[in-house]
Amino acid sequence: MKITLNGVGNNHCLVFEGKMTCKFAREIENSIIDMMRRHPKINVDLSRVHEIDRCGVHLLSVLKSFGGEAVKIIATSPEVEITLHHLYPLHQHVRPGSNGSKFRKAPALQSASL
């Protein structure tokens, strides 16, 4: 798992690359906490994630719940979308570059805020 922070000033993007799985949960969690302490507004790029499990999805929901509107997921990989679809079948996604919001909440995801 590689985690990179890009950007300057108030415009930062947290880029996850590799596996967002239980094996890397501690590393991901520590990076999320550190980034949220240093940067109150963060974009999240998941386009380079090639594997994600329930732990990874849980960590994303924690990031969104703590960051609220200040955290925006701006891109996802097909693997992330497939996992979200399997875990939350009513969850709809909008591809990057479209006019819709990135994630549309299904009733089951209201509390997760993904």
MOPAC internal coordinates of N, CA, C and O (Angstrom, degrees):
PM7 1SCF
backbone

  N    0.0000 0     0.00 0     0.00 0    0    0    0
  C    1.4430 1     0.00 0     0.00 0    1    0    0
  C    1.5178 1   108.39 1     0.00 0    2    1    0
  O    1.2310 1   120.83 1   -52.20 1    3    2    1
  N    1.3028 1   116.01 1   127.80 1    3    2    1
  C    1.4531 1   121.95 1   175.92 1    5    3    2
  C    1.5199 1   107.80 1  -117.96 1    6    5    3
  O    1.2310 1   120.90 1   -47.94 1    7    6    5
  N    1.3357 1   115.89 1   132.06 1    7    6    5
  C    1.4590 1   121.39 1  -179.93 1    9    7    6
  C    1.5204 1   107.16 1  -126.02 1   10    9    7
  O    1.2310 1   120.81 1   -55.48 1   11   10    9
  N    1.3321 1   116.06 1   124.52 1   11   10    9
  C    1.4503 1   121.60 1  -176.93 1   13   11   10
  C    1.5191 1   109.53 1  -127.30 1   14   13   11
  O    1.2310 1   120.85 1   -38.07 1   15   14   13
  N    1.3243 1   115.98 1   141.93 1   15   14   13
  C    1.4593 1   121.39 1   173.92 1   17   15   14
  C    1.5156 1   107.88 1  -109.46 1   18   17   15
  O    1.2310 1   120.56 1   -59.39 1   19   18   17
  N    1.3243 1   116.53 1   120.61 1   19   18   17
  C    1.4571 1   122.50 1   178.18 1   21   19   18
  C    1.5175 1   109.04 1  -113.25 1   22   21   19
  O    1.2310 1   120.44 1   -28.00 1   23   22   21
  N    1.3082 1   116.77 1   152.00 1   23   22   21
  C    1.4537 1   120.61 1   173.74 1   25   23   22
  C    1.5056 1   113.41 1   119.94 1   26   25   23
  O    1.2310 1   121.85 1    -5.84 1   27   26   25
  N    1.3361 1   114.06 1   174.16 1   27   26   25
  C    1.4581 1   122.58 1   179.36 1   29   27   26
  C    1.5175 1   109.49 1  -139.60 1   30   29   27
  O    1.2310 1   120.89 1   -17.29 1   31   30   29
  N    1.3251 1   115.90 1   162.71 1   31   30   29
  C    1.4628 1   120.88 1   177.72 1   33   31   30
  C    1.5126 1   111.84 1    58.80 1   34   33   31
  O    1.2310 1   120.56 1    52.73 1   35   34   33
  N    1.3234 1   116.53 1  -127.27 1   35   34   33
  C    1.4717 1   122.04 1   179.77 1   37   35   34
  C    1.5197 1   112.68 1   -97.79 1   38   37   35
  O    1.2310 1   119.99 1  -172.78 1   39   38   37
  N    1.3204 1   117.62 1     7.22 1   39   38   37
  C    1.4569 1   121.06 1  -177.36 1   41   39   38
  C    1.5307 1   109.12 1  -112.31 1   42   41   39
  O    1.2310 1   120.37 1   -85.28 1   43   42   41
  N    1.3365 1   116.89 1    94.72 1   43   42   41
  C    1.4640 1   121.82 1  -177.76 1   45   43   42
  C    1.5262 1   110.54 1  -121.99 1   46   45   43
  O    1.2310 1   121.59 1   -32.67 1   47   46   45
  N    1.3269 1   114.57 1   147.33 1   47   46   45
  C    1.4524 1   121.00 1   177.50 1   49   47   46
  C    1.5242 1   108.45 1  -128.28 1   50   49   47
  O    1.2310 1   121.15 1   -56.36 1   51   50   49
  N    1.3097 1   115.40 1   123.64 1   51   50   49
  C    1.4579 1   122.99 1   176.92 1   53   51   50
  C    1.5287 1   107.00 1   -93.17 1   54   53   51
  O    1.2310 1   120.60 1   -64.14 1   55   54   53
  N    1.3227 1   116.46 1   115.86 1   55   54   53
  C    1.4634 1   121.91 1  -175.82 1   57   55   54
  C    1.5253 1   109.02 1  -107.47 1   58   57   55
  O    1.2310 1   121.28 1   -58.40 1   59   58   57
  N    1.3330 1   115.15 1   121.60 1   59   58   57
  C    1.4653 1   121.46 1   176.49 1   61   59   58
  C    1.5236 1   107.73 1  -101.40 1   62   61   59
  O    1.2310 1   121.05 1   -44.33 1   63   62   61
  N    1.3344 1   115.61 1   135.67 1   63   62   61
  C    1.4617 1   120.34 1  -179.10 1   65   63   62
  C    1.5246 1   109.01 1  -137.72 1   66   65   63
  O    1.2310 1   120.81 1   -49.21 1   67   66   65
  N    1.3157 1   116.06 1   130.79 1   67   66   65
  C    1.4636 1   120.28 1   178.85 1   69   67   66
  C    1.5121 1   111.77 1   108.24 1   70   69   67
  O    1.2310 1   120.93 1    46.54 1   71   70   69
  N    1.3259 1   115.83 1  -133.46 1   71   70   69
  C    1.4619 1   122.40 1  -174.96 1   73   71   70
  C    1.5264 1   110.78 1  -105.33 1   74   73   71
  O    1.2310 1   120.79 1   -54.62 1   75   74   73
  N    1.3310 1   116.09 1   125.38 1   75   74   73
  C    1.4666 1   121.89 1   171.86 1   77   75   74
  C    1.5262 1   106.03 1  -103.48 1   78   77   75
  O    1.2310 1   121.33 1  -100.83 1   79   78   77
  N    1.3231 1   115.06 1    79.17 1   79   78   77
  C    1.4577 1   120.89 1  -175.08 1   81   79   78
  C    1.5269 1   110.38 1  -127.14 1   82   81   79
  O    1.2310 1   121.24 1    -7.82 1   83   82   81
  N    1.3170 1   115.23 1   172.18 1   83   82   81
  C    1.4695 1   121.07 1   179.89 1   85   83   82
  C    1.5253 1   111.57 1   -54.05 1   86   85   83
  O    1.2310 1   120.25 1   145.95 1   87   86   85
  N    1.3177 1   117.12 1   -34.05 1   87   86   85
  C    1.4597 1   121.31 1  -179.91 1   89   87   86
  C    1.5260 1   111.90 1   -57.83 1   90   89   87
  O    1.2310 1   120.16 1   148.60 1   91   90   89
  N    1.3333 1   117.30 1   -31.40 1   91   90   89
  C    1.4636 1   122.37 1  -177.04 1   93   91   90
  C    1.5276 1   112.62 1  -110.26 1   94   93   91
  O    1.2310 1   120.36 1  -166.72 1   95   94   93
  N    1.3283 1   116.91 1    13.28 1   95   94   93
  C    1.4681 1   121.10 1  -174.23 1   97   95   94
  C    1.5213 1   112.70 1   -57.92 1   98   97   95
  O    1.2310 1   119.73 1   135.59 1   99   98   97
  N    1.3214 1   118.12 1   -44.41 1   99   98   97
  C    1.4713 1   120.81 1  -178.28 1  101   99   98
  C    1.5299 1   110.82 1   -62.89 1  102  101   99
  O    1.2310 1   120.62 1   135.23 1  103  102  101
  N    1.3341 1   116.42 1   -44.77 1  103  102  101
  C    1.4669 1   121.18 1   179.28 1  105  103  102
  C    1.5301 1   111.00 1   -62.01 1  106  105  103
  O    1.2310 1   120.69 1   135.61 1  107  106  105
  N    1.3236 1   116.29 1   -44.39 1  107  106  105
  C    1.4651 1   121.14 1   179.79 1  109  107  106
  C    1.5203 1   110.18 1   -64.27 1  110  109  107
  O    1.2310 1   120.55 1   132.97 1  111  110  109
  N    1.3251 1   116.55 1   -47.03 1  111  110  109
  C    1.4553 1   121.45 1  -179.70 1  113  111  110
  C    1.5358 1   111.04 1   -59.92 1  114  113  111
  O    1.2310 1   119.74 1   134.19 1  115  114  113
  N    1.3168 1   118.10 1   -45.81 1  115  114  113
  C    1.4642 1   121.57 1   178.69 1  117  115  114
  C    1.5253 1   111.67 1   -61.41 1  118  117  115
  O    1.2310 1   120.27 1   139.10 1  119  118  117
  N    1.3251 1   117.08 1   -40.90 1  119  118  117
  C    1.4654 1   120.89 1   178.84 1  121  119  118
  C    1.5176 1   111.05 1   -65.74 1  122  121  119
  O    1.2310 1   120.51 1   137.71 1  123  122  121
  N    1.3215 1   116.64 1   -42.29 1  123  122  121
  C    1.4631 1   120.70 1   179.28 1  125  123  122
  C    1.5247 1   110.32 1   -62.10 1  126  125  123
  O    1.2310 1   120.22 1   133.13 1  127  126  125
  N    1.3156 1   117.18 1   -46.87 1  127  126  125
  C    1.4734 1   121.00 1  -179.76 1  129  127  126
  C    1.5244 1   110.11 1   -61.52 1  130  129  127
  O    1.2310 1   120.38 1   133.77 1  131  130  129
  N    1.3192 1   116.88 1   -46.23 1  131  130  129
  C    1.4588 1   121.33 1  -179.79 1  133  131  130
  C    1.5244 1   111.39 1   -60.60 1  134  133  131
  O    1.2310 1   120.34 1   133.90 1  135  134  133
  N    1.3180 1   116.95 1   -46.10 1  135  134  133
  C    1.4618 1   120.92 1  -178.45 1  137  135  134
  C    1.5286 1   111.82 1   -65.33 1  138  137  135
  O    1.2310 1   120.84 1   139.93 1  139  138  137
  N    1.3216 1   115.99 1   -40.07 1  139  138  137
  C    1.4643 1   119.18 1  -179.58 1  141  139  138
  C    1.5246 1   111.36 1   -67.76 1  142  141  139
  O    1.2310 1   119.82 1   148.41 1  143  142  141
  N    1.3144 1   117.95 1   -31.59 1  143  142  141
  C    1.4646 1   120.75 1   176.87 1  145  143  142
  C    1.5232 1   111.53 1   -69.14 1  146  145  143
  O    1.2310 1   121.01 1   140.96 1  147  146  145
  N    1.3310 1   115.66 1   -39.04 1  147  146  145
  C    1.4684 1   120.31 1  -175.78 1  149  147  146
  C    1.5246 1   113.77 1   -86.73 1  150  149  147
  O    1.2310 1   120.36 1   151.09 1  151  150  149
  N    1.3314 1   116.92 1   -28.91 1  151  150  149
  C    1.4658 1   120.65 1  -174.02 1  153  151  150
  C    1.5304 1   109.52 1  -135.22 1  154  153  151
  O    1.2310 1   120.00 1   -71.82 1  155  154  153
  N    1.3120 1   117.60 1   108.18 1  155  154  153
  C    1.4619 1   120.13 1  -176.64 1  157  155  154
  C    1.5311 1   114.04 1   -69.89 1  158  157  155
  O    1.2310 1   119.92 1   161.10 1  159  158  157
  N    1.3318 1   117.76 1   -18.90 1  159  158  157
  C    1.4684 1   121.26 1  -179.49 1  161  159  158
  C    1.5277 1   108.60 1  -125.54 1  162  161  159
  O    1.2310 1   120.63 1   -57.61 1  163  162  161
  N    1.3336 1   116.39 1   122.39 1  163  162  161
  C    1.4694 1   120.57 1  -174.52 1  165  163  162
  C    1.5308 1   110.34 1  -139.61 1  166  165  163
  O    1.2310 1   121.22 1   -43.79 1  167  166  165
  N    1.3300 1   115.27 1   136.21 1  167  166  165
  C    1.4575 1   121.90 1   167.27 1  169  167  166
  C    1.5235 1   106.88 1   -93.61 1  170  169  167
  O    1.2310 1   120.66 1   -31.35 1  171  170  169
  N    1.3342 1   116.35 1   148.65 1  171  170  169
  C    1.4605 1   121.03 1  -178.21 1  173  171  170
  C    1.5256 1   108.86 1  -123.05 1  174  173  171
  O    1.2310 1   120.86 1   -53.98 1  175  174  173
  N    1.3157 1   115.96 1   126.02 1  175  174  173
  C    1.4625 1   122.80 1   179.18 1  177  175  174
  C    1.5277 1   108.62 1  -110.34 1  178  177  175
  O    1.2310 1   120.89 1   -64.73 1  179  178  177
  N    1.3240 1   115.90 1   115.27 1  179  178  177
  C    1.4696 1   122.25 1   179.57 1  181  179  178
  C    1.5356 1   111.53 1  -109.85 1  182  181  179
  O    1.2310 1   120.46 1  -165.04 1  183  182  181
  N    1.3205 1   116.72 1    14.96 1  183  182  181
  C    1.4678 1   120.37 1  -174.78 1  185  183  182
  C    1.5266 1   113.34 1   -68.01 1  186  185  183
  O    1.2310 1   119.91 1   163.43 1  187  186  185
  N    1.3308 1   117.78 1   -16.57 1  187  186  185
  C    1.4661 1   121.36 1  -179.37 1  189  187  186
  C    1.5291 1   112.50 1  -105.34 1  190  189  187
  O    1.2310 1   120.43 1  -169.58 1  191  190  189
  N    1.3150 1   116.78 1    10.42 1  191  190  189
  C    1.4700 1   121.10 1   177.41 1  193  191  190
  C    1.5216 1   107.72 1   -83.34 1  194  193  191
  O    1.2310 1   120.31 1   -59.37 1  195  194  193
  N    1.3311 1   117.01 1   120.63 1  195  194  193
  C    1.4640 1   119.32 1  -178.64 1  197  195  194
  C    1.5307 1   112.45 1  -105.09 1  198  197  195
  O    1.2310 1   120.17 1   177.32 1  199  198  197
  N    1.3374 1   117.28 1    -2.68 1  199  198  197
  C    1.4639 1   120.56 1   174.03 1  201  199  198
  C    1.5265 1   108.07 1  -155.14 1  202  201  199
  O    1.2310 1   121.00 1   -45.94 1  203  202  201
  N    1.3275 1   115.68 1   134.06 1  203  202  201
  C    1.4588 1   121.06 1   176.56 1  205  203  202
  C    1.5228 1   107.78 1  -143.53 1  206  205  203
  O    1.2310 1   120.81 1   -41.14 1  207  206  205
  N    1.3292 1   116.07 1   138.86 1  207  206  205
  C    1.4627 1   120.17 1   177.82 1  209  207  206
  C    1.5331 1   108.74 1  -120.78 1  210  209  207
  O    1.2310 1   120.71 1    10.58 1  211  210  209
  N    1.3285 1   116.24 1  -169.42 1  211  210  209
  C    1.4649 1   120.13 1  -178.31 1  213  211  210
  C    1.5262 1   112.58 1   -60.29 1  214  213  211
  O    1.2310 1   120.06 1   144.72 1  215  214  213
  N    1.3232 1   117.49 1   -35.28 1  215  214  213
  C    1.4780 1   120.39 1   177.24 1  217  215  214
  C    1.5255 1   110.24 1   -62.13 1  218  217  215
  O    1.2310 1   120.35 1   135.42 1  219  218  217
  N    1.3197 1   116.94 1   -44.58 1  219  218  217
  C    1.4635 1   121.01 1   178.77 1  221  219  218
  C    1.5075 1   112.10 1   -62.61 1  222  221  219
  O    1.2310 1   120.43 1   136.61 1  223  222  221
  N    1.3235 1   116.78 1   -43.39 1  223  222  221
  C    1.4656 1   121.20 1   177.93 1  225  223  222
  C    1.5237 1   109.79 1   -63.87 1  226  225  223
  O    1.2310 1   120.55 1   138.90 1  227  226  225
  N    1.3260 1   116.55 1   -41.10 1  227  226  225
  C    1.4700 1   120.39 1   178.12 1  229  227  226
  C    1.5341 1   110.78 1   -61.33 1  230  229  227
  O    1.2310 1   120.25 1   135.82 1  231  230  229
  N    1.3286 1   117.13 1   -44.18 1  231  230  229
  C    1.4589 1   119.91 1   179.43 1  233  231  230
  C    1.5275 1   111.67 1   -63.56 1  234  233  231
  O    1.2310 1   120.10 1   144.22 1  235  234  233
  N    1.3250 1   117.42 1   -35.78 1  235  234  233
  C    1.4679 1   120.27 1   175.65 1  237  235  234
  C    1.5249 1   110.68 1   -64.84 1  238  237  235
  O    1.2310 1   120.43 1   140.01 1  239  238  237
  N    1.3262 1   116.78 1   -39.99 1  239  238  237
  C    1.4619 1   119.31 1   179.46 1  241  239  238
  C    1.5289 1   111.06 1   -68.02 1  242  241  239
  O    1.2310 1   120.25 1   144.85 1  243  242  241
  N    1.3397 1   117.12 1   -35.15 1  243  242  241
  C    1.4684 1   120.77 1   175.72 1  245  243  242
  C    1.5271 1   109.48 1   -64.54 1  246  245  243
  O    1.2310 1   120.37 1   134.86 1  247  246  245
  N    1.3230 1   116.90 1   -45.14 1  247  246  245
  C    1.4592 1   121.49 1   178.23 1  249  247  246
  C    1.5222 1   110.39 1   -57.63 1  250  249  247
  O    1.2310 1   120.49 1   132.94 1  251  250  249
  N    1.3312 1   116.66 1   -47.06 1  251  250  249
  C    1.4625 1   120.40 1   179.85 1  253  251  250
  C    1.5271 1   111.71 1   -66.79 1  254  253  251
  O    1.2310 1   119.85 1   141.66 1  255  254  253
  N    1.3257 1   117.89 1   -38.34 1  255  254  253
  C    1.4635 1   119.33 1  -177.95 1  257  255  254
  C    1.5284 1   111.33 1   -69.47 1  258  257  255
  O    1.2310 1   119.68 1   141.91 1  259  258  257
  N    1.3324 1   118.22 1   -38.09 1  259  258  257
  C    1.4621 1   120.47 1   177.69 1  261  259  258
  C    1.5255 1   111.56 1   -74.88 1  262  261  259
  O    1.2310 1   120.55 1   140.45 1  263  262  261
  N    1.3158 1   116.55 1   -39.55 1  263  262  261
  C    1.4631 1   120.09 1  -176.38 1  265  263  262
  C    1.5111 1   114.47 1   -84.92 1  266  265  263
  O    1.2310 1   120.49 1   156.43 1  267  266  265
  N    1.3209 1   116.67 1   -23.57 1  267  266  265
  C    1.4612 1   120.51 1  -179.26 1  269  267  266
  C    1.5193 1   112.06 1    58.02 1  270  269  267
  O    1.2310 1   121.08 1    44.82 1  271  270  269
  N    1.3218 1   115.55 1  -135.18 1  271  270  269
  C    1.4668 1   121.21 1  -178.52 1  273  271  270
  C    1.5286 1   112.70 1   -68.32 1  274  273  271
  O    1.2310 1   119.72 1   165.44 1  275  274  273
  N    1.3180 1   118.13 1   -14.56 1  275  274  273
  C    1.4670 1   121.62 1  -179.57 1  277  275  274
  C    1.5261 1   112.31 1   -77.86 1  278  277  275
  O    1.2310 1   120.23 1   169.93 1  279  278  277
  N    1.3353 1   117.17 1   -10.07 1  279  278  277
  C    1.4621 1   122.00 1   178.40 1  281  279  278
  C    1.5248 1   108.24 1  -112.71 1  282  281  279
  O    1.2310 1   121.04 1   -57.89 1  283  282  281
  N    1.3306 1   115.62 1   122.11 1  283  282  281
  C    1.4638 1   120.60 1   179.80 1  285  283  282
  C    1.5185 1   109.34 1  -125.24 1  286  285  283
  O    1.2310 1   120.89 1   -52.98 1  287  286  285
  N    1.3214 1   115.90 1   127.02 1  287  286  285
  C    1.4608 1   121.15 1   174.40 1  289  287  286
  C    1.5143 1   105.79 1   -85.67 1  290  289  287
  O    1.2310 1   121.04 1   -65.99 1  291  290  289
  N    1.3334 1   115.62 1   114.01 1  291  290  289
  C    1.4620 1   120.24 1  -172.46 1  293  291  290
  C    1.5211 1   114.11 1   -99.17 1  294  293  291
  O    1.2310 1   120.06 1   162.54 1  295  294  293
  N    1.3334 1   117.49 1   -17.46 1  295  294  293
  C    1.4666 1   120.22 1   179.96 1  297  295  294
  C    1.5227 1   109.86 1  -157.54 1  298  297  295
  O    1.2310 1   121.46 1   -34.46 1  299  298  297
  N    1.3349 1   114.82 1   145.54 1  299  298  297
  C    1.4636 1   121.25 1   176.83 1  301  299  298
  C    1.5197 1   109.35 1  -133.25 1  302  301  299
  O    1.2310 1   120.98 1   -24.58 1  303  302  301
  N    1.3099 1   115.74 1   155.42 1  303  302  301
  C    1.4634 1   121.09 1   174.66 1  305  303  302
  C    1.5280 1   108.08 1   -88.39 1  306  305  303
  O    1.2310 1   119.99 1   -15.80 1  307  306  305
  N    1.3177 1   117.63 1   164.20 1  307  306  305
  C    1.4634 1   120.10 1   175.10 1  309  307  306
  C    1.5291 1   111.93 1   -57.91 1  310  309  307
  O    1.2310 1   119.85 1   143.87 1  311  310  309
  N    1.3355 1   117.90 1   -36.13 1  311  310  309
  C    1.4664 1   120.95 1   179.95 1  313  311  310
  C    1.5261 1   111.43 1   -64.50 1  314  313  311
  O    1.2310 1   120.36 1   140.46 1  315  314  313
  N    1.3232 1   116.91 1   -39.54 1  315  314  313
  C    1.4686 1   120.35 1   177.49 1  317  315  314
  C    1.5250 1   109.73 1   -65.18 1  318  317  315
  O    1.2310 1   120.32 1   134.85 1  319  318  317
  N    1.3134 1   117.00 1   -45.15 1  319  318  317
  C    1.4645 1   120.53 1   179.79 1  321  319  318
  C    1.5246 1   111.52 1   -62.12 1  322  321  319
  O    1.2310 1   120.27 1   138.36 1  323  322  321
  N    1.3300 1   117.08 1   -41.64 1  323  322  321
  C    1.4704 1   120.48 1   179.56 1  325  323  322
  C    1.5232 1   110.24 1   -63.23 1  326  325  323
  O    1.2310 1   120.08 1   134.77 1  327  326  325
  N    1.3347 1   117.44 1   -45.23 1  327  326  325
  C    1.4687 1   120.78 1   179.83 1  329  327  326
  C    1.5171 1   110.64 1   -62.71 1  330  329  327
  O    1.2310 1   120.07 1   134.80 1  331  330  329
  N    1.3238 1   117.47 1   -45.20 1  331  330  329
  C    1.4639 1   119.80 1   178.13 1  333  331  330
  C    1.5279 1   110.76 1   -61.40 1  334  333  331
  O    1.2310 1   120.78 1   140.36 1  335  334  333
  N    1.3219 1   116.10 1   -39.64 1  335  334  333
  C    1.4662 1   119.42 1   179.21 1  337  335  334
  C    1.5273 1   111.23 1   -64.60 1  338  337  335
  O    1.2310 1   120.07 1   139.44 1  339  338  337
  N    1.3316 1   117.48 1   -40.56 1  339  338  337
  C    1.4663 1   120.75 1   179.47 1  341  339  338
  C    1.5235 1   112.00 1   -69.97 1  342  341  339
  O    1.2310 1   120.24 1   141.34 1  343  342  341
  N    1.3345 1   117.15 1   -38.66 1  343  342  341
  C    1.4601 1   120.20 1   179.94 1  345  343  342
  C    1.5252 1   111.69 1   -76.14 1  346  345  343
  O    1.2310 1   120.70 1   145.48 1  347  346  345
  N    1.3272 1   116.27 1   -34.52 1  347  346  345
  C    1.4633 1   121.87 1  -177.31 1  349  347  346
  C    1.5265 1   108.32 1  -132.98 1  350  349  347
  O    1.2310 1   119.59 1   -98.18 1  351  350  349
  N    1.3345 1   118.38 1    81.82 1  351  350  349
  C    1.4618 1   121.44 1  -173.22 1  353  351  350
  C    1.5289 1   114.60 1   -57.60 1  354  353  351
  O    1.2310 1   119.70 1   153.69 1  355  354  353
  N    1.3224 1   118.18 1   -26.31 1  355  354  353
  C    1.4592 1   120.10 1  -179.44 1  357  355  354
  C    1.5237 1   112.31 1   -85.74 1  358  357  355
  O    1.2310 1   120.40 1   174.00 1  359  358  357
  N    1.3227 1   116.85 1    -6.00 1  359  358  357
  C    1.4539 1   122.49 1  -178.19 1  361  359  358
  C    1.5177 1   109.09 1   -72.33 1  362  361  359
  O    1.2310 1   120.26 1   -54.93 1  363  362  361
  N    1.3368 1   117.10 1   125.07 1  363  362  361
  C    1.4591 1   121.31 1  -179.68 1  365  363  362
  C    1.5164 1   109.65 1  -107.90 1  366  365  363
  O    1.2310 1   120.70 1   -36.77 1  367  366  365
  N    1.3175 1   116.26 1   143.23 1  367  366  365
  C    1.4569 1   121.49 1  -179.47 1  369  367  366
  C    1.5135 1   108.97 1  -118.67 1  370  369  367
  O    1.2310 1   120.99 1   -29.24 1  371  370  369
  N    1.3048 1   115.71 1   150.76 1  371  370  369
  C    1.4519 1   122.03 1   173.89 1  373  371  370
  C    1.5207 1   106.67 1  -117.75 1  374  373  371
  O    1.2310 1   120.03 1   -50.02 1  375  374  373
  N    1.3127 1   117.56 1   129.98 1  375  374  373
  C    1.4606 1   121.52 1  -176.95 1  377  375  374
  C    1.5283 1   111.02 1   -66.26 1  378  377  375
  O    1.2310 1   120.05 1   -30.99 1  379  378  377
  N    1.3467 1   117.50 1   149.01 1  379  378  377
  C    1.4633 1   120.82 1   176.64 1  381  379  378
  C    1.5215 1   111.09 1   -55.90 1  382  381  379
  O    1.2310 1   120.89 1   -37.15 1  383  382  381
  N    1.3242 1   115.91 1   142.85 1  383  382  381
  C    1.4555 1   121.17 1   179.79 1  385  383  382
  C    1.5152 1   113.65 1    92.59 1  386  385  383
  O    1.2310 1   119.88 1   170.25 1  387  386  385
  N    1.3328 1   117.83 1    -9.75 1  387  386  385
  C    1.4586 1   119.28 1   177.59 1  389  387  386
  C    1.5171 1   109.12 1   -86.11 1  390  389  387
  O    1.2310 1   120.41 1    -8.99 1  391  390  389
  N    1.3202 1   116.81 1   171.01 1  391  390  389
  C    1.4562 1   121.06 1  -177.34 1  393  391  390
  C    1.5188 1   113.18 1   -84.33 1  394  393  391
  O    1.2310 1   119.66 1   168.91 1  395  394  393
  N    1.3206 1   118.25 1   -11.09 1  395  394  393
  C    1.4610 1   120.96 1  -178.57 1  397  395  394
  C    1.5156 1   111.88 1   -81.00 1  398  397  395
  O    1.2310 1   121.08 1   -11.87 1  399  398  397
  N    1.3161 1   115.55 1   168.13 1  399  398  397
  C    1.4560 1   118.48 1   175.69 1  401  399  398
  C    1.5232 1   108.48 1   -70.35 1  402  401  399
  O    1.2310 1   120.42 1   -25.19 1  403  402  401
  N    1.3045 1   116.80 1   154.81 1  403  402  401
  C    1.4663 1   120.68 1  -175.51 1  405  403  402
  C    1.5181 1   112.27 1   -61.62 1  406  405  403
  O    1.2310 1   120.49 1   135.90 1  407  406  405
  N    1.3105 1   116.66 1   -44.10 1  407  406  405
  C    1.4518 1   120.08 1  -178.43 1  409  407  406
  C    1.5163 1   109.15 1  -125.94 1  410  409  407
  O    1.2310 1   120.78 1   -43.57 1  411  410  409
  N    1.3031 1   116.11 1   136.43 1  411  410  409
  C    1.4549 1   121.28 1   173.89 1  413  411  410
  C    1.5115 1   107.00 1  -112.69 1  414  413  411
  O    1.2310 1   121.00 1   -50.19 1  415  414  413
  N    1.3083 1   115.69 1   129.81 1  415  414  413
  C    1.4632 1   119.88 1  -174.11 1  417  415  414
  C    1.5230 1   111.55 1   -78.73 1  418  417  415
  O    1.2310 1   122.03 1   -48.27 1  419  418  417
  N    1.3114 1   113.71 1   131.73 1  419  418  417
  C    1.4517 1   120.66 1   168.87 1  421  419  418
  C    1.5233 1   106.47 1   -89.79 1  422  421  419
  O    1.2310 1   119.27 1   -20.66 1  423  422  421
  N    1.3313 1   118.99 1   159.34 1  423  422  421
  C    1.4708 1   119.75 1  -179.15 1  425  423  422
  C    1.5160 1   113.71 1   -52.08 1  426  425  423
  O    1.2310 1   119.62 1   143.97 1  427  426  425
  N    1.3349 1   118.33 1   -36.03 1  427  426  425
  C    1.4719 1   120.78 1  -177.87 1  429  427  426
  C    1.5271 1   112.20 1   -70.73 1  430  429  427
  O    1.2310 1   120.15 1   160.98 1  431  430  429
  N    1.3415 1   117.32 1   -19.02 1  431  430  429
  C    1.4548 1   120.31 1  -176.69 1  433  431  430
  C    1.5161 1   113.28 1  -101.56 1  434  433  431
  O    1.2310 1   119.08 1  -175.08 1  435  434  433
  N    1.3018 1   119.35 1     4.92 1  435  434  433
  C    1.4512 1   120.73 1  -178.25 1  437  435  434
  C    1.5186 1   111.50 1   -55.62 1  438  437  435
  O    1.2310 1   119.78 1   137.60 1  439  438  437
  N    1.3260 1   118.03 1   -42.40 1  439  438  437
  C    1.4625 1   120.35 1  -178.00 1  441  439  438
  C    1.5313 1   111.73 1   -76.25 1  442  441  439
  O    1.2310 1   120.05 1   151.46 1  443  442  441
  N    1.3269 1   117.52 1   -28.54 1  443  442  441
  C    1.4598 1   119.92 1  -179.00 1  445  443  442
  C    1.5275 1   111.99 1   -77.32 1  446  445  443
  O    1.2310 1   120.03 1   154.55 1  447  446  445
  N    1.3287 1   117.55 1   -25.45 1  447  446  445
  C    1.4659 1   124.02 1   178.80 1  449  447  446
  C    1.5070 1   113.82 1    58.09 1  450  449  447
  O    1.2310 1   119.65 1  -145.34 1  451  450  449
  N    1.3033 1   118.26 1    34.66 1  451  450  449
  C    1.4596 1   120.67 1   176.21 1  453  451  450
  C    1.5044 1   109.73 1   -81.97 1  454  453  451
  O    1.2310 1   120.10 1   180.00 1  455  454  453

